[in-house]
Amino acid sequence: MEKQLFLDRTVIIARILSMYLLVTGLGFLISDGYFSKMIAHSGSDPILINLSGMVHFFIGATILTVHFLWKKPLQIVVTLLGLMFFLKGIFLIALPEFTLQTGNNPVQNTWLMAVGFISAGVIIGYFAYFKSEKLHNKKVQPTQNTRG
């Protein structure tokens, strides 16, 4: 019988998150001016803020629902990212004025944010794509039908 590789949900979610983090970091580098305006939330449309909150909430809630695991380092990182998405969604929906005030923080620098997103994406991606074969992949034997 042929053996199949089975990626567990931690690896699948980590791979998706690593791609998102890398693309977001590149966006901060390439479109610095746009992201500076976006962070400042100047002239923010309340409907778009609520929709952003909904997207963050659903992504976080989905990750936490299917992946609330705290044993291995990659599991912890994936669960924490799910929690961060979930909390950001809650704050954008329930406390939008408070959440939007954080955009006026002079510490927020798009270059530093780009480095942070890219670094996190590379680290998570490294473990999800290259270290996952030994740590998280399972060899699964197909089950045979025992009925005659």
Stockholm file with secondary structure:
# STOCKHOLM 1.0

chainA/1-148         MEKQLFLDRTVIIARILSMYLLVTGLGFLISDGYFSKMIAHSGSDPILINLSGMVHFFIGATILTVHFLWKKPLQIVVTLLGLMFFLKGIFLIALPEFTLQTGNNPVQNTWLMAVGFISAGVIIGYFAYFKSEKLHNKKVQPTQNTRG
#=GR chainA/1-148 SS CCCEEECCHHHHHHHHHHHHHHHHHHHHHHTHHHHHHHHHTTTCCHHHHHHHHHHHHHHHHHHHHHCCCCSSHHHHHHHHHHHHHHHHHHHHHHCHHHHHHGGGCTTCCHHHHHHHHHHHHHHHHIIIIISHHHHTCEEECCCCCCCC
#=GC SS_cons         CCCEEECCHHHHHHHHHHHHHHHHHHHHHHTHHHHHHHHHTTTCCHHHHHHHHHHHHHHHHHHHHHCCCCSSHHHHHHHHHHHHHHHHHHHHHHCHHHHHHGGGCTTCCHHHHHHHHHHHHHHHHIIIIISHHHHTCEEECCCCCCCC
//
